[in-house]
Amino acid sequence: MLVFFANLQAWSQTPLNDLVEKVNFKFDSKSRTTGNSWKDVQLPTNAIYGRFIISKANLGKYSKVIFTSYKDGQQQVLTGGQLREWGNSSAYFNGNQLSVQVIQDSRDKGHVFLEMEQMIVGYPTRGIKSQCGSTDDRIPSNDAAVGRIVPVGCTGWLITNGKMVTAGHCTGSSAQILEFNVPASNSNGSIVHPPVKDQYPLLTSSLQTGYPSEDWAVYNLGTNSETGLTALAAQNKSFNVVQTNAANTIRITGFGVEKSSNNPYNPERNQTQQTHTGPFSSATGTKLYYATDTEGGNSGSPVIDEATGNAIGVHTHGGCSTGSNSGTNAQLQSFWNAMGLGDGNPDPGTYCVSKGNNVSDEYISKVVFGSINKSSDGGNGYSDFTATSTDVALNSTTTISITPTWTGTQYNEAYSVWIDFNQDGDFGDAGEQVFTKAASQVTPVTGNITIPASAKEGTTRMRVSMKYNAVPTSCETFTYGEVEDYTVNITNGTTPAPTYCASKGNNVSDEYISKVVFGSINNSSDGSNGYTDFTSTSTSIAPGSSATITITPTWTGTVYSEGYSVWIDFNRDGDFTDAGEQVFTQSATQSTSVSGTISIPASATTGATRMRVSMKYNAVPTSCESFTYGEVEDYTVNIGGASVESAAKNLPAETVVLYPSPAKSGQNINMRSNQAGQVYTVMSALGRVVLSGKVSDSNFQINTSKLGKGLYILRVGKSTRKFLID
């Protein structure tokens, strides 16, 4: 007996043009004598697709059901949990020859079975519907955030928090599916379904709607049964919804029907994605009006402000015969609240709710990320650990480690991590899902998280989620697993450089500093204008060690007596006035060079700091002085580690030490190691090789003059190190 779908009633935006029927179909795996049950299904000859409806099932925790199409080989494998998420139904399968198979896993000790009594069967297009307007100016489109809802035959679209929006009158059918990447229809207009990996179940239990008094609906979507991904993660596109009437041109993108009376008529476009723009007409607090071409099936399409790309409502009714189509305004407060988008100006402190309802079997027991090292017992399925934080720098990469705990049986767990990089109160923007891991029993799971250069500096939210057998979405409430929130402080990766006092000689026509040698600094110069900033020239020296400085003057004519002084800002506080920071003096002399030993105190602050070298006619200069004759030069000294020579000799094999990091743009990176003779490569954060060469000795410098700001990775021998250029 054939039973027609009850919701094939007429509507201003009609459902699928295909004739859809429920047919009686009997399959009971309990009647089989083996652990595995199989049945081929032959649909009527003129059927073009089918979908299985399950009446009863017990698949335990490990057993599976497999649905297959013989037409294109598409297959869907569902566990018991996934079957419930799909509303006790399968995906849509093209063709009229299908199969169903139950695979019993030996770990499920109870009786595994599956019963079906009905199927949804689609047939070619029948009948001609009315048309709104005399011409059809829609064109094919491929907006990744817009999908087709079947079997009802409407349009749905993703918003930034991963929820799906559609029209309220599109909610009449249970067990609906949202399809993306929809292929062209057949030459007779009958629809073709995309692969299983592009189909997502609408979670009926999550439905919020104002229908019939208010025509809007909001759903959560289940994960894809084949990839484990959410629709938002797979499509990587969503609509930003705003509350405004300030639009001039409206775009409607959706899955309207193609009528034989259309001019032109393109049956292969029937119920595939098409788009059109038209003028905005008017608005009320609840409705939007616009003259944009639509057809039956466009119900639920986003009403898009063409100038900004933002969605401002949801399309519900055609009406071009009277001048305007219409939709529900996002300014309708009940609609806005259901979308969970705050007040239109998101509060960074208010994030969507996500939790696991049951942590008796599994939970997150440890998260390590930067200075976060948090152990916990699962709580009640959600834990607010935002008092626990770490600093991460722009362009930096940090490893995250998540450890699950099972109280008994070890189950497959999937993971996802988000960081709200633009601090707008959600995790729906592109790139904010920073880590995913498909379901497995691996413990712990680890991955690298890179902070993009475009991230907003300051504190923001990081969400860590673990869900049984499927990758979780950011705003999901699920049965088994846990969610934890943390705070991440995004920095520019550097401590602001101290500001030093000015010092210079006002006249270098008679004498100037022509050469400074200290450690690896060996700098010749011509005196310039009395002060020269050579802070891009540096040397490295360890606390407790010493090195010789040599300063050579040049006289352009008469040889005068010159006094000298050198300072190093050992505590990096932006001055040279602290005890011990004047490290060398020489009273006025006509010597052609002066030399002395500079000792670095063991208490010196490690890192890059300023060294000032000053020469003054006939007197020892002070650190912040402007004088008549002579010159001042500033350099960078990197303080840290043991002395280069002794440390390199005592390094274990494969040890590589880089400094400074972060380094200033153009500043060489020093490498001390036991890797002399080895080939090194420097890669960008994206993995592209930007430098390569051979390590010449234990104290080797990498020339970074051709590298821009960002994170880089050095590989030499078996060692890998990271350094930052700012």
N, C-alpha and C positions, 0 to 999 in steps of 0.2 A: 504494500500500500504506500502511495506517495502522499506526503504531508507537506503542504506549501508553508514557507516561512510566514509567520504572522505579521512581520513588520515590512511587508512589501507594499504597504499603503502608499498612496500618492503623497508627495511633499513638494514644496517649492524647489527643493534641491533633492532630486530623486535618488534612490539607492541604485545599486548595481543594475546595469542594463541586462546582464545575464539573468536568465530564469534560474532561480535557486530553489532546490527542493531538499527536504529531509526524507530519507528513504529508510525503511526498515532493513536492518542488517544485523545478523546474529553472529557473535563471536564470543566464545566462553573458553578461556584457556584452562579452566579448572577441569574440563572434561578430558584433557589430554593426559596421557600416562607418563610422559617424559617431562624433564625439567624445563625444556624449551618448547614453545608452541609457535606454529607458523600457519598463516592462511593467506593465499592469494585472493585478491578482490577484483572481480571483473564488473565494472560499472556499465551502464547502458552504452551502446555503441556511439551515440551522439553526445555523451557526456564529455566535458572538456576539463573538468577538475573535480577533486573530491577532498573531503576533510573528515577525519574520524572523530566521533563523539563517544566518550567513555562514560558508561553508567556506573560501574563499580570497579575498584582496583585496589590491590595490595601488592606493591612492588618492593616492600621492605626498604632497606637503606641502600642496597647495592644492585639489586636486579634492575633490568631495563626493558623498555619496549622500543622497538624499532619500526618506523613507518618508512615505506619506500615507494617511489614512483618508477615504473618501468619505462616511462616515456623519456625522462631526461636524467634518470639516475639519482635524483635528489633524495636525500635520506635525513631523517630526524631521529635522534636517540634521546630518550627521556628517562630520567630516574623518577622515583615516586614523588620526590619533592618538586621536580621540574614539571611533572604532569599536573600537580595541583596548581602550580604557578600559571600554567597554560589553560586553566579553567577546565581541566579534565577533557581536553581536546588536543588535536594535533595541529600542525601547520597546514597550509593549503598545498596540494600536490597537483601538478599538471598531468593531464592524460586520463585515460579511463581504465588503466591496469595498474593496480596498487597492491601492496602487501603489508601485513602487520605481523610482527614476531615478538614474542615475550622470551627474554633470556633470564633464566633464574640463576642467581649467584649462590654458590655453596655457603657463603657466609650468612645468608638469610635463612634462618632455620625454620621459620614459620611457613605457612602455605602461601605461595606467590600466585596471584591470578590477576586477570584483567577481563572485564566484560564490556561488550559494546552491543547496542541494539539499534543505533541509527548512524547515518552518515549525512553530511551536507554534500550535495552534488550540484554542479553548475552546468548549464546548457547554453548554447549559442543565443545571441541577442534575439529578442522577440518583441515586435511592436515598435511603434514610433511615438516618442513623447513630444509634448509641445515645446516650442522654442521661444526664448525671450529675446526679441530683437530680430532685425532682418539680416544682419551679417555677423559672422563670428570672427573676431580679430585676435583670438587667443593664439599664442605660439608655444611650441614645446619648450620646457624649461627643466632644470635639474637642481633645484634647491635642496641641499642635503638635509635640511631641517624639516621638510614637509613630506608626509607619508600618506598612504591610502589605507583607510579603515575598511576591512572586510569582515563579515559579509554585508554590513549595512550599506556600504557604498558612500562613505563620506571622506573628508579630509581631516587629518590631525597634524599637529606641529609641536616641536620641542621648544621649551623655554629654558632659561639659563640654569635652573635647578634640576633639570632632567625630567620634569613633568610634561605631560602631553595635554594640549588644549584642543577642544573641538566644540561643535554646537551641541546644545542640550538635547535637541531632537534626534541626535545620532546615537543615543545611548540605549535604544530599545532592545538590542540583541545582546544576549550574554555570550561569553567566550569569543569576543572580537579580537582581531589581530591588526596591528599597524605594520604596513609593508613599506619599505624603502627601496630605492633603485628599481622601480617598477619597469619592466620591459614593455616594448610596443605590443599592442593587442593584435589579434589575428586579423586577417583580411576581411572577415565578416563582422568585426567589431567585438568579438568575444575576448574577454580579458585573459592575460597570461600572468601567472604569479611569479615573483622573483624567487631566488634560491632560499632555502630555509634560513641561511645565515643573515638574511635581510628581513626576517619576520619577528615581531615582538608582541607578546600577549598583553592586552589591556587588563590590569588587575581590577576586577569588578569590585572587590572589597574596598578599594581606594577611591571609588567614584565620588566626586562632589559635583552637584549640579543644582541650578536654580530652576530647571525646567519643570512644569510648562510656563510658569509665570515669567521666568527669566531664561533666555535661550543661550546657555553656556554650560560647559562641562569640563572638568579637569580630572585626569587619571594619572596614576603611577603606572609605569610599564615594567613588565618582568624582563629578566635578562634573556639573551638569545641562548637557546639550548645547545647550539653547536659551538659557538665561540666563547660563551660565558661573559660576553661584553654587554654593557648597557647600550641602549640606543644612542645616548649622548656620547659615550666613548667611541662607538663605532662610526657614527656620522660626523662627529667633531664639528657640529654646527648647531646653533640654537638661536632663538629670537630674544632680543632684549625687548621687554614690554614696558611701555611708558604710558602715562596718563596725560593725554593732550588731545586737543581738537585742532591744533595749529598745523594742518596739513593742506597742501595744494593739490597733490597728485597721489592717488591711491593705487597700489598694486595688489591684485588678488592672484595667488598661486595655489593651485589645487588640482583635484582629480575629477573634473567634470566629464559628463558623458559627451559623446560625439553623435549628433543626430543625422539621419540620412537627409533631412531637409536643410541641414546647415549649408552655407555657402562660404567657403568650399567645404566639402564633406571628406573627412579623412578618417575612415573607420579604424585604422591602426592607432589613432590617438585616443580612442575611446577609453575613458577612465585611466588615462596616463597623465602625467603632470604637464599642465599648461599654465601660462601666465598672461596677464594683460594689465595695462595701466589705463586709468581714466580720471577725470576730475573729481575732486572732493566736493560734495554738495553742501552738507550741513551736519549738525550733530545736536543731540540732546544729552542729558546726563546718563541716559541708558542706551541710546541708539546712535549709529553712524550711518550716513547716507552718501552714496557715491555712484557715478555712472561708469562702472567698469564691467566689462563682459564677464559673465559667469554662466555656468550651465548646471544642470542637475548633477550632484556629486561634489560640487564646490562647497557645500555646507561644511562648516568647521575650518575653512581656510583662514589663514592669518590676513587681517586687514593691515596692509603695510604702508607706512608713510614712505613714499618713494625717495624723498630727499634724505632721509636718515637711515633707512633700512629697518627702523624699529617697528614692532607690531603695536597697534593702538586699539585692537579689538579683534573679534572673531566674526567671520562672515556667516550669515544664517539664512537670508532670503534673497531670491532673485526678484527683480521688479523693474527691469529696464523698459518694459512696455509702458510704464507710467513715469519713467524718467530716472529712477534711481534704484540700485540694489541697496541692501542694508545689512547691518551686522550689530552685534552687541558691543557697546563701548567698554573699554578696559577701565573707565572711570566708575563703572558700577561697582560699589564697594564690596558687595558679596562676591562678585566675580574676582575682583582683585585679591581679596583675602584668601579665596580658595587656591589661587595660584601660588600663594606663599611668598610674595615678592615684597613684603613690608609696606611702607607708606609711599613708595615711589622715589624716596631718597634713602636707600637702604642704610640701616644702622649697622656699622661693622660689628657691634656687640650682639646682634640678633641673627642667629643662624638657624636654618631649618633643623627640624628634629630628625634624628636617626638613631636607631638602637636595635639590639637583638633582644627578643622577648624571652629567650631561654639560654642561660649560661651553665646549666647543670651538666652538660656533656663536653663543652669546649668554650674557651675564652682566650683573650689576649693576656698573656702573663708578663710580657716584657716588651718595651719599645726603646730602642737606642737610636738617637739621631743627634749628631753634634754633642752638646753637653747634656742633652736629655738621656737619662738612663733610668727608666721608670719600670718598676715591677709592681704588679697589681693582681687582684684575685677575681676580676671580672665584674665585680659590683652587681648592679641590677641589669646589665646589658648596655648601659651607657655610663661613661665616667668622664666628668669634667675635670681634666688635668691642666686647665689653662693657666694655673699658677706655676706650672712647670714649663720652662722655656729654654730656648737656645738662640744664639746669634748665628746668622748665616749671611755671607757676603754676596752681593750681586756678582753674577758670572761664576760663582763658586759651585763646586759639586761636592755633596756630602752623602755618605752611605747611610741608608736606613736599614735597621734590622728589627723584625717583628717575630716574636716567639709565641707560638700557641701552646696551650696546655689542654690536654684531654684528661678527663676524670676517669675514663674507662676505655671504651673502644676508640681507636684512632680513626677519625673521619677525614674526608677531603675538605680542605678549607681554601677559600679564595680571598684575595686581599685587594684593597685599594687605598690610596693616600691622596689627599688633596691639600693644596695650600692656596689661600685666597690672596693671590699676588697683587691684585689691584684694590684690596681692602674694601670691597663693595658689599660685603655681607653675604656672599654666596660662593659656591664652588663651580659655577656653571660656565665661566669664561674659558675660552680656548687656552689650553696649556695648563689649567689649574689641577687637572687630574695628573699627578706627577709620578705615580707608581701603581701598577696593577700586577697581579700574579694570579694566573688561572688556578683552579682547584687542584690541590695536591696534598700530600701528607708530609711535605718537606718541613723541617724545623731546624733552625729558624729560616725565614725567608728574608732575602736581602736584595737591595737594589740601590742605584745611584740616583740622587735627585739634584738637578741643576737649577739654580736660581737665575732666571733670565735677567738680562740687563734692563729690561723694561719694567721690572717689578717695582712697586712703590716701597720706598724705604719706611721703616717703622714696624711696630708690632702688628701681627695678624694671626689668623687662625690656621692650624693644621689639623686635619681630621684623618684618623687612622681607623679603618673598618675591616673586620674579618667576618665572612659569611660562609655558612656551610654550603659547599658544592657549587657556588656561583659567585662571580665578581659583584660586589655590592655597588649600589648607586649612592650618591652623597646624601640624599634626603630620604633614605629607605628605612622602613621598619620591617624586619624580617624575623623568621622564627628562631634560628640557631646562630649564635655568634655574638659579637660585641663591637661597640664603637667607642673610641676614645678621642677627645679633643685636647690639643696642646697649643701653646703660643710659640710663634717663631718671630724673632726680631731681625728684620732684613736691614743690613747695613751696607754702606758703600765699600766696605772692605778695607778701609784705611782709617788711621787716626789722623785728624786734621793736622797738617804740618804746622809747627810752631812759626810764629812771626818774629824774625830777629831784627835788632836795631840796625840802622844804617851806619856805614863807616866807609870813607873813601878819601883818596888823595885828590886834590883839586888840580894838580899839575903834574903830568908825567913827561913833560918835554925834556927834562934833564935826567931823570932816573925812574926806573920801574922794576917790578919783579919779572924776570924773564923765564924762570924755571923753578918748579917745585917738585921734589921727589920725596915720597913717603909711602912705604909699602908698595902697592902696585900702581900708585899715582906717579906718573912721570910726565909732567905737563909743562910744555913750553908756550909762552904767550908774549904779546907785544905791548902790554900795559893798558891797552884800550882807553877808557875814559877815566881811569883812577879807581874803578871798582869793576870786578868781573865775577859773575856767578858761574862757577865751575862745579855746581852741585851734582851735575850729571856725571862727573868724574869721581870715582870712589875707590876706596880700598877697604879690606876687611881685616880686623885685628881682634884678638881674643882678650877678654878681661884677664888681668894679671900678667900680660905679656908686654913687650916693648918693641919699638921700631925707631929707626933713625930718620930724621927729617933733614933735608938739605934745601936751602933757599939761595937761588942765584940772582943777583941784581944785574942790571945793565945800565950803564951811563952813556948818554949820547955824546958827551964831551968831557967836561971836567969830572973827575972822580970825587964824589962827596962822601961824607960819613953818613951811614945809615943805621938806624936802630930797628930791631925786629921783635915781633911777638906773635905767638900762636896760641889759640884757644880751642878746646873741644868741649862741647856741651854734653858732659857725661850723664847727666840725669834727664836730658832731653826736655828741659822745661822752657826752652826758647830764649835763654840768655847765656852769657859767659861769665857770670859774676859769682857763681858758687865756688866754695873752697876747692882748690886743686884744678880748676878748669883752665887757668892760664898755664899751659904745659911747656912753653919754651919762651925765653927772652934772650936778647943779645943787645948789649949796649952799642952805641953808635960806633961804627967801624967802617973801614974802606976795604975790608976783605972781599975778594971776588966771589966767595960763597960762604955761607954760615951753616953749621950743622949742629945737631944736638939729639939727644935720646928722649923720646916721649914714652912714658910708662902709662899703661891703661890700668886704672885701679880695678881690683877684683869686684868692687861694689858698683861699677858702671852699669847703667841700664842697657840691656841688650837691644839691638836694632839699629836702624840708620839714624845718624845724627850729624850735626854741623861742625865742621872745622874751619876756623878763620885764620888766615895767614896775612900779616900786616907788616909793611915796611914804611918807615917815616924818616925823613931827613933829620939827622942830628939828635934824635930822641926816641926812646922806646914808646910806641903808640899804646893807647888804651883801646878797649874793644868796640866802643861806640863813637869813635872820634872821627871828625872830618878835619883834615889838616892840609897844609899848602902843598908840600912836595912829597911824593911817594905813591903807594898803591896798596889796595886791599883785594884779596881773593878768597872766595868761600868754596869749600869742597865737602864731600860726604864721606863719613867714616861709618862702616858697618861693624858694630861691636857684637861679638857673639862667639860661643864655642871655645874649644881649645885652640892653641896656635895652629895655623894651617899645616905647617910642615910636620910637627909632632903628631897631630891628630891623624893626618893622612897615613902616616906610617903605622899607627896603631889601630886603624879601622879594620873591622872584620871584613872578610871577602864579601863583595856585592853591596857594600855600604856606600850610599851616595847622599851627600848633604848639600842643599841649595840655600843660598842666601844672597841678598835679602829677598824676602817674599812677605808682603808685596814689595815690588820694585817700582820705581818711577819709570814712566815712559822714556825709553832711550838709555836707561841705566843697565849696565851689564849685570848678568846673573853669575855669581861665583859658584863653582862646583868643586868640592873637595871629595876625593874618592880614591879607591884602589883600582880604578877602571882605566888607567892610562893605556892607550892603544885600542880601546874599544870604540865602536861606532855608536854615536848617539843620534836620536831623532827627537824633534820637538813637534808636537801636534796641537792643533787647536782643540777647543772643547767639542767640536763636531767631528774630530778624528782625522782632519786633513793635515798632512805633513807640511810644516812651514819652514823648518830648519833641519839640517842634518850635517854631520861632520864626524871627525875623530877626536877623541879626548887625548890631548898631547901630554899632560902630566897630572900630578895629584892635585895641583891648584890651577884649575882651568876656568876661563871666563867664556860665557856664552854671549855673543853680541846680539842684543835685542833691538837694535836700532830700526829694524824693519818690521817689528811686531807692534800691533796696536794694543789697546787696552783689552784685558780679558784674562780668562783662565787658560793655562797651557799645561801640557803633559809631556814630561821628559822621560824617554826610555833609553837606558844604557845598560848593556849586558842583560842581566835578568831583573834589573831594578826599574821601578816606575815611580816618578815623583811628580808632584803638581806645584806650579808656582803661578803667582798672580802679578799682572802688570796693571798699574792704575795711572 
